[in-house]
Amino acid sequence: MPAMVHRGRGRRAMNEINMVPFIDVMLVLLIIFMVTAPLIAPSVIDLPSVGKAAKQPDLVVQVVVGRDESLELKLQDRSNKTTLRDVAAAVKKAQAGASNAAVVISADRNVRYEVVVKVMDTLQRAGVQRVGLSVQLAP
């Protein structure tokens, strides 16, 4: 039953909240957590080792998408211009002798993402296995 205060003419309920029980509960919880925290064992995380990493590719073919959405195929020190229709055949031809070859797509930051996705889709539909995107941090 709420406490009643007698002021003047009638009795009214006191509208104040008693904070003491709330503070007592919070202090008990704090003590419980302080006691149990050192008893909890840290979890073990399985990190990959160097020996389990994938082998580096023998050959890297780079497809560069320019600002004007033109495509350029770079292979070691050679560079050839190509089109979206011919990029898959050119990459297949460049990968002809290498069993472990990767394709990296690089694009200018102003190129629409749709163009990069079209190049990646064209390569994957042609059966090119290792296709990735080049990510470079700005200086």
TORMAR-501373 format. One record per residue: x, z, y of N, C-alpha, C, CB in turn. Coordinates in Angstrom, 2 decimals. Atoms other than C-alpha are relative to their C-alpha. Glycine has a CB too. Layout:
BEGIN
<nX X	nZ Z	nY Y	caX X	caZ Z	caY Y	cX X	cZ Z	cY Y	cbX X	cbZ Z	cbY Y>
...
% end
This chain:
BEGIN
<nX 0.85	nZ 0.00	nY -1.18	caX 0.00	caZ 0.00	caY 0.00	cX 0.89	cZ 0.00	cY 1.24	cbX -0.96	cbZ 1.23	cbY 0.00>
<nX -0.85	nZ 0.07	nY -1.18	caX 1.49	caZ -0.97	caY 3.39	cX -0.10	cZ 1.28	cY 0.83	cbX -0.37	cbZ -1.21	cbY 0.85>
<nX -0.02	nZ -1.20	nY -0.85	caX 2.52	caZ 1.78	caY 5.71	cX -0.94	cZ -0.20	cY 1.19	cbX 1.44	cbZ 0.31	cbY 0.49>
<nX 0.96	nZ 0.07	nY -1.10	caX -0.01	caZ 2.58	caY 8.34	cX 0.55	cZ 0.75	cY 1.21	cbX -1.38	cbZ 0.57	cbY -0.42>
<nX -0.47	nZ -0.62	nY -1.24	caX 0.84	caZ 3.36	caY 11.90	cX -1.23	cZ 0.30	cY 0.85	cbX 1.02	cbZ -0.94	cbY 0.77>
<nX 1.14	nZ -0.41	nY -0.82	caX -1.53	caZ 5.27	caY 14.10	cX 0.39	cZ -0.12	cY 1.45	cbX -0.46	cbZ 1.46	cbY -0.35>
<nX -0.26	nZ 0.18	nY -1.43	caX -1.44	caZ 3.98	caY 17.65	cX -1.34	cZ -0.13	cY 0.71	cbX 0.90	cbZ -1.26	cbY 0.26>
<nX 1.19	nZ 0.12	nY -0.82	caX -4.20	caZ 4.53	caY 20.05	cX -1.29	cZ 0.12	cY -0.80	cbX 0.01	cbZ -1.29	cbY 0.72>
<nX 1.32	nZ -0.05	nY 0.57	caX -7.62	caZ 3.65	caY 18.69	cX -0.07	cZ -0.11	cY -1.51	cbX -0.80	cbZ -1.05	cbY 0.59>
<nX 0.21	nZ 0.23	nY 1.42	caX -7.17	caZ 2.40	caY 15.15	cX 1.32	cZ -0.02	cY -0.78	cbX -0.73	cbZ -1.30	cbY -0.20>
<nX -1.17	nZ 0.07	nY 0.85	caX -4.82	caZ 2.07	caY 12.23	cX 0.35	cZ -1.48	cY -0.20	cbX -0.25	cbZ 0.71	cbY -1.37>
<nX -0.47	nZ 1.36	nY 0.22	caX -2.69	caZ -1.09	caY 11.86	cX 1.12	cZ 0.02	cY -1.02	cbX 0.47	cbZ -0.66	cbY 1.32>
<nX -1.09	nZ 0.11	nY 0.97	caX -0.30	caZ -2.31	caY 9.16	cX 1.30	cZ -0.29	cY 0.74	cbX -0.29	cbZ -1.12	cbY -1.04>
<nX -1.29	nZ 0.21	nY -0.61	caX 3.40	caZ -2.22	caY 10.03	cX 0.54	cZ -1.37	cY -0.45	cbX 1.00	cbZ 1.15	cbY -0.38>
<nX -0.41	nZ 1.35	nY 0.30	caX 4.78	caZ -5.78	caY 10.20	cX 1.51	cZ -0.15	cY -0.20	cbX -0.44	cbZ -0.89	cbY 1.10>
<nX -1.45	nZ 0.09	nY 0.17	caX 8.49	caZ -4.99	caY 9.69	cX 0.35	cZ -0.09	cY -1.47	cbX 0.69	cbZ 1.21	cbY 0.65>
<nX -0.49	nZ 0.13	nY 1.37	caX 10.43	caZ -5.95	caY 6.54	cX 1.12	cZ 1.00	cY -0.19	cbX 0.48	cbZ -1.47	cbY -0.30>
<nX -1.04	nZ -0.97	nY 0.31	caX 12.53	caZ -3.26	caY 4.95	cX 1.15	cZ -0.75	cY -0.67	cbX -0.54	cbZ 1.14	cbY -0.92>
<nX -1.14	nZ 0.77	nY 0.49	caX 16.00	caZ -4.85	caY 4.43	cX 0.90	cZ 0.79	cY -0.95	cbX 0.82	cbZ -0.48	cbY 1.16>
<nX -0.89	nZ -0.84	nY 0.82	caX 17.64	caZ -1.93	caY 2.58	cX -0.05	cZ -0.41	cY -1.47	cbX -0.39	cbZ 1.48	cbY 0.15>
<nX -0.02	nZ 0.42	nY 1.41	caX 16.46	caZ -2.94	caY -0.95	cX 0.65	cZ -1.37	cY -0.21	cbX -1.42	cbZ -0.03	cbY -0.54>
<nX -0.62	nZ 1.32	nY 0.10	caX 17.52	caZ -6.52	caY -0.33	cX 1.53	cZ 0.11	cY 0.05	cbX -0.50	cbZ -0.92	cbY 1.13>
<nX -1.45	nZ -0.19	nY -0.11	caX 21.02	caZ -5.43	caY 0.74	cX 0.55	cZ 0.67	cY -1.25	cbX 0.34	cbZ 0.84	cbY 1.26>
<nX -0.45	nZ -0.66	nY 1.23	caX 21.29	caZ -3.14	caY -2.30	cX 0.11	cZ -0.99	cY -1.15	cbX -0.96	cbZ 1.13	cbY -0.37>
<nX -0.04	nZ 1.00	nY 1.08	caX 20.46	caZ -5.99	caY -4.69	cX 1.16	cZ -0.95	cY 0.20	cbX -1.33	cbZ -0.78	cbY -0.06>
<nX -1.09	nZ 0.92	nY -0.27	caX 22.96	caZ -8.32	caY -3.00	cX 1.36	cZ 0.65	cY -0.28	cbX -0.06	cbZ -0.48	cbY 1.45>
<nX -1.27	nZ -0.68	nY 0.28	caX 25.75	caZ -5.72	caY -3.23	cX 0.22	cZ 0.15	cY -1.50	cbX 0.02	cbZ 1.37	cbY 0.67>
<nX -0.13	nZ -0.11	nY 1.46	caX 25.05	caZ -5.17	caY -6.95	cX 0.39	cZ -1.35	cY -0.59	cbX -1.33	cbZ 0.51	cbY -0.64>
<nX -0.36	nZ 1.34	nY 0.48	caX 25.16	caZ -8.94	caY -7.57	cX 1.44	cZ -0.35	cY 0.35	cbX -0.95	cbZ -1.04	cbY 0.57>
<nX -1.38	nZ 0.26	nY -0.41	caX 28.41	caZ -9.21	caY -5.62	cX 0.99	cZ 0.71	cY -0.91	cbX 0.22	cbZ 0.43	cbY 1.45>
<nX -0.88	nZ -0.76	nY 0.89	caX 30.01	caZ -6.50	caY -7.74	cX 0.02	cZ -0.61	cY -1.39	cbX -0.44	cbZ 1.47	cbY -0.07>
<nX 0.06	nZ 0.63	nY 1.33	caX 28.81	caZ -8.14	caY -10.97	cX 0.83	cZ -1.27	cY -0.02	cbX -1.47	cbZ -0.31	cbY -0.39>
<nX -0.77	nZ 1.24	nY -0.03	caX 30.27	caZ -11.50	caY -9.95	cX 1.50	cZ 0.26	cY 0.16	cbX -0.48	cbZ -0.90	cbY 1.13>
<nX -1.42	nZ -0.32	nY -0.17	caX 33.56	caZ -9.92	caY -8.85	cX 0.62	cZ 0.50	cY -1.30	cbX 0.18	cbZ 1.06	cbY 1.10>
<nX -0.52	nZ -0.51	nY 1.28	caX 33.94	caZ -8.20	caY -12.22	cX 0.07	cZ -1.11	cY -1.05	cbX -0.88	cbZ 1.16	cbY -0.51>
<nX 0.03	nZ 1.02	nY 1.06	caX 32.98	caZ -11.19	caY -14.37	cX 0.83	cZ -1.23	cY 0.31	cbX -1.42	cbZ -0.42	cbY -0.25>
<nX -0.75	nZ 1.20	nY -0.36	caX 34.90	caZ -13.91	caY -12.45	cX 1.36	cZ -0.09	cY -0.70	cbX 0.20	cbZ -0.05	cbY 1.50>
<nX -1.30	nZ 0.11	nY 0.69	caX 38.36	caZ -13.04	caY -13.90	cX -0.13	cZ -0.16	cY -1.51	cbX 0.84	cbZ 1.23	cbY 0.29>
<nX 0.17	nZ 0.09	nY 1.45	caX 36.92	caZ -12.94	caY -17.43	cX -0.34	cZ -1.40	cY -0.48	cbX -1.07	cbZ 0.95	cbY -0.44>
<nX 0.39	nZ 1.36	nY 0.37	caX 35.76	caZ -16.57	caY -17.38	cX 1.27	cZ -0.82	cY -0.21	cbX -0.92	cbZ -0.64	cbY 1.08>
<nX -1.17	nZ 0.81	nY 0.32	caX 38.34	caZ -18.80	caY -19.08	cX -0.11	cZ -1.36	cY 0.68	cbX 0.16	cbZ -0.16	cbY -1.53>
<nX 0.06	nZ 1.32	nY -0.62	caX 39.26	caZ -21.97	caY -17.20	cX -0.16	cZ -1.08	cY -1.07	cbX 1.26	cbZ -0.27	cbY 0.84>
<nX 0.24	nZ 1.06	nY 0.98	caX 38.11	caZ -25.15	caY -18.92	cX 1.22	cZ -0.91	cY -0.11	cbX -1.24	cbZ -0.83	cbY 0.39>
<nX -1.11	nZ 0.89	nY 0.27	caX 40.58	caZ -27.60	caY -20.44	cX -0.45	cZ -1.43	cY 0.28	cbX 0.51	cbZ 0.16	cbY -1.45>
<nX 0.32	nZ 1.38	nY -0.34	caX 40.64	caZ -31.17	caY -19.11	cX 0.94	cZ -0.91	cY -0.76	cbX 0.09	cbZ -0.24	cbY 1.54>
<nX -0.81	nZ 0.98	nY 0.70	caX 41.84	caZ -34.07	caY -21.26	cX 0.37	cZ -1.12	cY 0.96	cbX -0.74	cbZ -0.56	cbY -1.25>
<nX -0.48	nZ 1.07	nY -0.87	caX 43.96	caZ -36.31	caY -19.04	cX 0.67	cZ -1.07	cY -0.86	cbX 0.98	cbZ 0.55	cbY 1.06>
<nX -0.65	nZ 1.05	nY 0.79	caX 45.14	caZ -39.68	caY -20.32	cX 1.51	cZ 0.07	cY 0.17	cbX -0.52	cbZ -1.39	cbY 0.40>
<nX -1.46	nZ 0.00	nY -0.08	caX 48.80	caZ -39.93	caY -21.14	cX 0.48	cZ -1.41	cY 0.30	cbX 0.63	cbZ 0.53	cbY -1.31>
<nX -0.56	nZ 1.29	nY -0.36	caX 51.10	caZ -42.75	caY -20.14	cX 0.00	cZ -0.95	cY -1.19	cbX 1.42	cbZ 0.18	cbY 0.54>
<nX -0.06	nZ 0.84	nY 1.19	caX 51.36	caZ -44.04	caY -23.69	cX -1.33	cZ -0.65	cY -0.34	cbX 0.47	cbZ 0.81	cbY -1.16>
<nX 1.32	nZ 0.54	nY 0.31	caX 47.60	caZ -44.67	caY -23.89	cX -0.47	cZ -1.05	cY 1.00	cbX -1.00	cbZ 1.12	cbY -0.07>
<nX 0.42	nZ 0.94	nY -1.02	caX 47.46	caZ -46.90	caY -20.82	cX 0.05	cZ -1.43	cY -0.54	cbX 0.90	cbZ 0.13	cbY 1.25>
<nX 0.03	nZ 1.39	nY 0.42	caX 46.64	caZ -50.58	caY -21.21	cX 1.30	cZ -0.70	cY 0.40	cbX -1.22	cbZ -0.73	cbY 0.60>
<nX -1.23	nZ 0.75	nY -0.26	caX 49.56	caZ -52.99	caY -21.33	cX -0.18	cZ -0.84	cY 1.26	cbX 0.37	cbZ -0.90	cbY -1.20>
<nX 0.04	nZ 0.81	nY -1.21	caX 50.38	caZ -54.70	caY -18.05	cX -0.12	cZ -1.47	cY -0.38	cbX 1.27	cbZ 0.23	cbY 0.86>
<nX 0.15	nZ 1.41	nY 0.33	caX 49.38	caZ -58.37	caY -17.98	cX 1.31	cZ -0.76	cY 0.13	cbX -1.05	cbZ -0.64	cbY 0.89>
<nX -1.20	nZ 0.83	nY -0.05	caX 52.07	caZ -60.95	caY -18.69	cX -0.05	cZ -0.97	cY 1.18	cbX 0.16	cbZ -0.79	cbY -1.31>
<nX 0.19	nZ 1.00	nY -1.04	caX 50.62	caZ -63.37	caY -16.16	cX -1.18	cZ 0.42	cY 0.87	cbX -0.23	cbZ -1.41	cbY -0.61>
<nX 1.09	nZ -0.33	nY -0.93	caX 48.52	caZ -62.69	caY -13.05	cX -0.32	cZ -1.25	cY 0.81	cbX 0.39	cbZ 1.19	cbY 0.94>
<nX 0.50	nZ 1.14	nY -0.77	caX 46.47	caZ -65.54	caY -11.60	cX -0.84	cZ 0.57	cY 1.13	cbX -0.83	cbZ -1.01	cbY -0.90>
<nX 0.72	nZ -0.55	nY -1.14	caX 45.23	caZ -64.80	caY -8.10	cX -0.87	cZ -1.09	cY 0.63	cbX 0.99	cbZ 0.59	cbY 1.05>
<nX 0.93	nZ 0.89	nY -0.67	caX 42.14	caZ -66.47	caY -6.62	cX -0.27	cZ 0.61	cY 1.37	cbX -1.35	cbZ -0.20	cbY -0.83>
<nX 0.14	nZ -0.50	nY -1.37	caX 42.13	caZ -66.08	caY -2.83	cX -1.16	cZ -0.71	cY 0.67	cbX 1.32	cbZ -0.19	cbY 0.81>
<nX 1.14	nZ 0.55	nY -0.74	caX 38.88	caZ -66.55	caY -0.89	cX 0.32	cZ 0.16	cY 1.48	cbX -1.36	cbZ 0.72	cbY -0.39>
<nX -0.36	nZ -0.02	nY -1.41	caX 39.69	caZ -67.51	caY 2.70	cX -1.18	cZ 0.31	cY 0.90	cbX 0.60	cbZ -1.31	cbY 0.40>
<nX 1.05	nZ -0.29	nY -0.98	caX 37.75	caZ -66.82	caY 5.89	cX -1.08	cZ -1.07	cY 0.03	cbX 0.60	cbZ 0.16	cbY 1.39>
<nX 0.96	nZ 1.12	nY -0.01	caX 36.14	caZ -70.25	caY 5.70	cX -0.59	cZ -0.24	cY -1.38	cbX 0.68	cbZ -1.28	cbY 0.50>
<nX 0.54	nZ 0.02	nY 1.37	caX 35.13	caZ -69.52	caY 2.06	cX 0.66	cZ -1.06	cY -0.87	cbX -1.50	cbZ -0.22	cbY 0.04>
<nX -0.76	nZ 0.92	nY 0.83	caX 37.75	caZ -71.94	caY 0.75	cX 0.74	cZ 0.81	cY -1.07	cbX 1.00	cbZ -0.85	cbY 0.85>
<nX -0.65	nZ -0.69	nY 1.11	caX 39.39	caZ -71.07	caY -2.58	cX 1.42	cZ -0.53	cY -0.17	cbX -0.80	cbZ -0.18	cbY -1.30>
<nX -1.40	nZ 0.35	nY 0.23	caX 43.10	caZ -71.02	caY -3.27	cX 0.45	cZ 0.72	cY -1.26	cbX 0.90	cbZ 0.37	cbY 1.23>
<nX -0.47	nZ -0.55	nY 1.27	caX 44.68	caZ -70.46	caY -6.68	cX 1.50	cZ 0.23	cY 0.11	cbX -0.34	cbZ -0.95	cbY -1.20>
<nX -1.43	nZ -0.34	nY -0.08	caX 48.04	caZ -68.63	caY -6.63	cX 0.49	cZ 0.43	cY -1.36	cbX 0.25	cbZ 1.12	cbY 1.05>
<nX -0.63	nZ -0.31	nY 1.27	caX 50.24	caZ -68.49	caY -9.69	cX 1.49	cZ 0.11	cY 0.23	cbX -0.34	cbZ -1.06	cbY -1.09>
<nX -1.40	nZ -0.31	nY -0.29	caX 53.66	caZ -66.86	caY -9.22	cX 0.37	cZ -0.55	cY 1.37	cbX 0.92	cbZ -0.59	cbY -1.10>
<nX -0.41	nZ 0.51	nY -1.31	caX 55.19	caZ -69.02	caY -6.44	cX -0.75	cZ -1.28	cY 0.39	cbX 1.50	cbZ -0.26	cbY 0.00>
<nX 0.76	nZ 1.22	nY -0.28	caX 52.75	caZ -71.97	caY -6.61	cX -1.37	cZ 0.36	cY 0.58	cbX -0.18	cbZ -0.85	cbY -1.28>
<nX 1.31	nZ -0.22	nY -0.61	caX 49.54	caZ -72.32	caY -4.60	cX -0.75	cZ -1.33	cY 0.02	cbX 0.14	cbZ 0.58	cbY 1.43>
<nX 0.81	nZ 1.22	nY 0.05	caX 46.73	caZ -74.86	caY -5.11	cX -1.37	cZ 0.28	cY 0.60	cbX -0.14	cbZ -0.52	cbY -1.46>
<nX 1.36	nZ -0.10	nY -0.52	caX 43.49	caZ -75.43	caY -3.19	cX -0.96	cZ -0.45	cY -1.10	cbX -0.18	cbZ -0.86	cbY 1.29>
<nX 1.00	nZ 0.37	nY 1.01	caX 40.35	caZ -75.64	caY -5.36	cX -1.39	cZ 0.26	cY 0.56	cbX 0.22	cbZ 0.79	cbY -1.32>
<nX 1.39	nZ -0.22	nY -0.40	caX 36.57	caZ -75.56	caY -5.16	cX -0.65	cZ 0.94	cY -0.99	cbX -0.79	cbZ -1.35	cbY 0.08>
<nX 0.70	nZ -0.93	nY 0.88	caX 34.01	caZ -73.26	caY -6.73	cX -0.30	cZ -0.64	cY -1.35	cbX -1.31	cbZ 0.48	cbY 0.66>
<nX 0.28	nZ 0.68	nY 1.27	caX 33.11	caZ -75.88	caY -9.35	cX 1.24	cZ -0.09	cY -0.88	cbX -0.54	cbZ -1.41	cbY 0.26>
<nX -1.22	nZ 0.24	nY 0.76	caX 36.74	caZ -76.41	caY -10.38	cX 0.85	cZ 1.25	cY -0.23	cbX 0.83	cbZ -1.02	cbY 0.71>
<nX -0.83	nZ -1.20	nY 0.11	caX 38.01	caZ -72.81	caY -10.18	cX 0.13	cZ 0.48	cY -1.44	cbX -0.57	cbZ 1.11	cbY 0.87>
<nX -0.06	nZ -0.48	nY 1.39	caX 37.15	caZ -71.93	caY -13.78	cX 0.96	cZ -0.85	cY -0.83	cbX -1.40	cbZ -0.02	cbY -0.63>
<nX -0.90	nZ 0.88	nY 0.75	caX 38.92	caZ -74.99	caY -15.20	cX 1.45	cZ 0.21	cY 0.43	cbX -0.41	cbZ -1.46	cbY 0.20>
<nX -1.37	nZ -0.20	nY -0.49	caX 41.97	caZ -74.39	caY -12.99	cX 0.58	cZ 1.31	cY -0.53	cbX 0.02	cbZ 0.00	cbY 1.54>
<nX -0.48	nZ -1.29	nY 0.53	caX 42.20	caZ -70.74	caY -14.10	cX 0.27	cZ -0.10	cY -1.49	cbX -1.04	cbZ 1.12	cbY 0.28>
<nX -0.21	nZ 0.19	nY 1.44	caX 41.80	caZ -71.69	caY -17.77	cX 1.30	cZ -0.76	cY -0.25	cbX -1.20	cbZ -0.76	cbY -0.64>
<nX -1.22	nZ 0.78	nY 0.14	caX 44.58	caZ -74.26	caY -17.35	cX 1.24	cZ 0.85	cY 0.32	cbX -0.05	cbZ -1.23	cbY 0.92>
<nX -1.14	nZ -0.86	nY -0.36	caX 46.86	caZ -71.69	caY -15.66	cX 0.27	cZ 1.05	cY -1.06	cbX -0.27	cbZ 0.67	cbY 1.35>
<nX -0.15	nZ -1.02	nY 1.04	caX 46.22	caZ -69.17	caY -18.47	cX 0.33	cZ -0.59	cY -1.36	cbX -1.26	cbZ 0.81	cbY -0.10>
<nX -0.12	nZ 0.69	nY 1.29	caX 46.85	caZ -71.73	caY -21.21	cX 1.02	cZ 0.61	cY -0.94	cbX 0.35	cbZ -1.44	cbY 0.24>
<nX -1.03	nZ -0.49	nY 0.91	caX 50.07	caZ -70.28	caY -22.62	cX 0.05	cZ 1.50	cY -0.14	cbX 1.32	cbZ -0.49	cbY 0.44>
<nX -0.13	nZ -1.45	nY -0.02	caX 49.60	caZ -66.59	caY -21.89	cX -1.14	cZ 0.66	cY -0.78	cbX 0.03	cbZ 0.53	cbY 1.45>
<nX 1.04	nZ -0.71	nY 0.75	caX 47.77	caZ -64.31	caY -24.31	cX -0.54	cZ 1.19	cY 0.77	cbX 0.55	cbZ 0.46	cbY -1.35>
<nX 0.39	nZ -1.18	nY -0.77	caX 47.68	caZ -61.35	caY -21.93	cX 0.05	cZ -0.35	cY 1.49	cbX 0.93	cbZ 1.23	cbY -0.33>
<nX 0.03	nZ 0.44	nY -1.39	caX 46.71	caZ -62.90	caY -18.58	cX -1.20	cZ 0.61	cY 0.70	cbX -0.04	cbZ -1.54	cbY 0.10>
<nX 1.08	nZ -0.59	nY -0.79	caX 44.61	caZ -61.39	caY -15.81	cX -0.26	cZ -0.86	cY 1.23	cbX 0.34	cbZ 1.46	cbY 0.42>
<nX 0.38	nZ 0.72	nY -1.21	caX 42.73	caZ -62.91	caY -12.89	cX -0.40	cZ 1.04	cY 1.04	cbX -1.17	cbZ -1.01	cbY -0.27>
<nX 0.30	nZ -0.91	nY -1.09	caX 42.60	caZ -61.08	caY -9.57	cX -0.61	cZ -0.81	cY 1.14	cbX 1.28	cbZ 0.78	cbY 0.47>
<nX 0.67	nZ 0.68	nY -1.12	caX 40.17	caZ -62.13	caY -6.83	cX 0.29	cZ 0.79	cY 1.27	cbX -1.54	cbZ -0.12	cbY -0.26>
<nX -0.28	nZ -0.59	nY -1.32	caX 41.34	caZ -61.43	caY -3.27	cX -0.84	cZ -0.73	cY 1.03	cbX 1.52	cbZ -0.07	cbY 0.35>
<nX 0.83	nZ 0.63	nY -1.02	caX 39.15	caZ -62.07	caY -0.26	cX 0.29	cZ 0.61	cY 1.36	cbX -1.49	cbZ 0.14	cbY -0.34>
<nX -0.11	nZ -0.48	nY -1.37	caX 39.34	caZ -61.77	caY 3.48	cX -1.12	cZ 0.98	cY 0.27	cbX -0.04	cbZ -1.18	cbY 1.02>
<nX 1.02	nZ -1.02	nY -0.24	caX 37.42	caZ -58.82	caY 4.86	cX -1.24	cZ -0.57	cY 0.69	cbX 0.57	cbZ 1.13	cbY 0.85>
<nX 1.14	nZ 0.60	nY -0.69	caX 35.15	caZ -61.14	caY 6.87	cX -0.83	cZ -0.93	cY -0.89	cbX 0.48	cbZ -0.76	cbY 1.20>
<nX 0.73	nZ 0.87	nY 0.93	caX 34.01	caZ -63.14	caY 3.82	cX -1.23	cZ 0.74	cY -0.52	cbX 0.92	cbZ -0.45	cbY -1.18>
<nX 1.21	nZ -0.61	nY 0.54	caX 30.47	caZ -62.51	caY 2.62	cX 0.23	cZ 0.41	cY -1.45	cbX -1.20	cbZ -0.97	cbY 0.12>
<nX -0.16	nZ -0.51	nY 1.36	caX 30.32	caZ -60.48	caY -0.57	cX -0.61	cZ -0.95	cY -1.03	cbX -0.64	cbZ 1.39	cbY -0.13>
<nX 0.68	nZ 0.94	nY 0.88	caX 28.01	caZ -63.09	caY -2.09	cX 0.97	cZ -1.06	cY -0.52	cbX -1.18	cbZ -0.66	cbY 0.74>
<nX -0.97	nZ 1.02	nY 0.40	caX 30.87	caZ -65.63	caY -2.18	cX 0.94	cZ 0.55	cY -1.07	cbX 0.80	cbZ -0.51	cbY 1.22>
<nX -0.90	nZ -0.63	nY 0.98	caX 33.16	caZ -63.22	caY -4.04	cX -0.71	cZ 0.17	cY -1.33	cbX 0.50	cbZ 1.37	cbY 0.53>
<nX 0.76	nZ -0.19	nY 1.24	caX 30.43	caZ -62.46	caY -6.57	cX -0.22	cZ -1.34	cY -0.71	cbX -1.36	cbZ 0.67	cbY 0.29>
<nX 0.16	nZ 1.32	nY 0.61	caX 29.83	caZ -66.19	caY -7.12	cX 1.27	cZ -0.43	cY -0.72	cbX -0.37	cbZ -1.04	cbY 1.07>
<nX -1.28	nZ 0.34	nY 0.64	caX 33.54	caZ -66.71	caY -7.88	cX 0.16	cZ 0.81	cY -1.28	cbX 1.19	cbZ 0.26	cbY 0.97>
<nX -0.14	nZ -0.85	nY 1.19	caX 33.56	caZ -63.76	caY -10.29	cX -0.97	cZ -0.44	cY -1.09	cbX -0.25	cbZ 1.49	cbY 0.37>
<nX 0.99	nZ 0.45	nY 0.98	caX 30.38	caZ -64.97	caY -11.99	cX 0.41	cZ -1.32	cY -0.64	cbX -1.38	cbZ -0.15	cbY 0.67>
<nX -0.46	nZ 1.29	nY 0.53	caX 31.77	caZ -68.49	caY -12.37	cX 1.11	cZ 0.20	cY -1.02	cbX 0.49	cbZ -0.91	cbY 1.14>
<nX -1.11	nZ -0.25	nY 0.93	caX 34.93	caZ -67.15	caY -14.02	cX -0.49	cZ 0.66	cY -1.28	cbX 1.07	cbZ 0.87	cbY 0.67>
<nX 0.48	nZ -0.70	nY 1.19	caX 33.06	caZ -64.83	caY -16.37	cX -0.86	cZ -0.91	cY -0.87	cbX -0.79	cbZ 1.24	cbY 0.40>
<nX 0.80	nZ 0.95	nY 0.78	caX 30.62	caZ -67.57	caY -17.42	cX 0.88	cZ -1.01	cY -0.74	cbX -0.99	cbZ -0.74	cbY 0.91>
<nX -0.92	nZ 0.94	nY 0.63	caX 33.59	caZ -69.79	caY -18.24	cX 0.79	cZ 0.65	cY -1.13	cbX 0.96	cbZ -0.59	cbY 1.04>
<nX -0.67	nZ -0.68	nY 1.10	caX 34.91	caZ -67.13	caY -20.62	cX 1.33	cZ 0.63	cY 0.37	cbX 0.22	cbZ -0.95	cbY -1.12>
<nX -1.23	nZ -0.67	nY -0.42	caX 37.78	caZ -65.73	caY -18.55	cX -0.18	cZ 1.49	cY -0.23	cbX 0.34	cbZ -0.32	cbY 1.52>
<nX 0.18	nZ -1.38	nY 0.45	caX 38.37	caZ -62.25	caY -19.98	cX 0.28	cZ 1.06	cY 1.05	cbX 0.88	cbZ 0.25	cbY -1.16>
<nX -0.39	nZ -1.09	nY -0.90	caX 40.23	caZ -60.07	caY -17.49	cX -0.13	cZ -0.46	cY 1.45	cbX 1.45	cbZ 0.47	cbY -0.28>
<nX 0.25	nZ 0.35	nY -1.40	caX 38.72	caZ -60.54	caY -14.02	cX -0.13	cZ 1.29	cY 0.78	cbX -1.29	cbZ -0.89	cbY 0.15>
<nX 0.05	nZ -1.20	nY -0.82	caX 39.27	caZ -57.95	caY -11.32	cX 0.02	cZ -0.34	cY 1.47	cbX 1.17	cbZ 0.92	cbY -0.33>
<nX -0.03	nZ 0.17	nY -1.45	caX 39.09	caZ -57.46	caY -7.56	cX 1.23	cZ 0.68	cY 0.55	cbX -1.29	cbZ 0.57	cbY 0.65>
<nX -1.16	nZ -0.59	nY -0.66	caX 42.10	caZ -56.82	caY -5.36	cX -0.48	cZ 0.93	cY 1.10	cbX 0.94	cbZ -1.10	cbY 0.57>
<nX 0.37	nZ -0.98	nY -1.02	caX 41.78	caZ -53.71	caY -3.23	cX 1.27	cZ 0.38	cY 0.74	cbX -0.71	cbZ 1.27	cbY -0.62>
<nX -1.15	nZ -0.35	nY -0.81	caX 44.23	caZ -53.24	caY -0.39	cX -0.45	cZ 0.89	cY 1.13	cbX 0.70	cbZ -1.25	cbY 0.54>
<nX 0.34	nZ -0.92	nY -1.07	caX 44.20	caZ -50.36	caY 2.05	cX 0.52	cZ -0.56	cY 1.32	cbX 0.58	cbZ 1.40	cbY -0.27>
<nX -0.42	nZ 0.47	nY -1.32	caX 44.36	caZ -51.20	caY 5.73	cX 1.09	cZ 0.91	cY 0.53	cbX -1.20	cbZ -0.05	cbY 0.99>
<nX -1.09	nZ -0.83	nY -0.54	caX 47.54	caZ -50.02	caY 7.50	cX -0.44	cZ 0.87	cY 1.13	cbX 1.14	cbZ -0.85	cbY 0.46>
% end
